[in-house]
Amino acid sequence: MENQSAEVTRLLREMSTRYAIPRKKAADALVALGAAAVAGLIDKLHDKNPDVQQAAADALEHIGTDAAMAAVEAWKVS
């Protein structure tokens, strides 16, 4: 569990890059981790970079938990 938490933290940091390809790879890896990544991805919905926000929303939609979908819906109307 601790390794997974460290991996989530590392991938979330990588999502904040200004470069699209590493951001996409990090988002895809977070999707593969599933529910463990949801809280961090929800935080990324408030990133200053709109591309990071969109990548987080896309990842959350792919994960598809109730919390992930509710966060994306709230983000879309904000």
C-alpha positions, 0 to 999 in steps of 0.5 A: 500500500505504501509503494502504491501511495508513493507511486500515486504521488510521483505520477501526480507530480508528473501530471503537472508537467507542461509537456503533453506526452509525459502528462498523458503517460502519468494520467494513463498510469493513474487510471491503471491504479484506479480508486487509489488515484481518485483523491489526488486526481480530484485535487488536480481538477483545481490545478492552475494549468487547464490542460492538467485539469482536463487530463485529471477529468479524463482520468477520473472519467475512465476510473469511473467511481462514484466519487470520481464522476461526482467530482468531474460533474462538479468541475464541469459546472464550476 
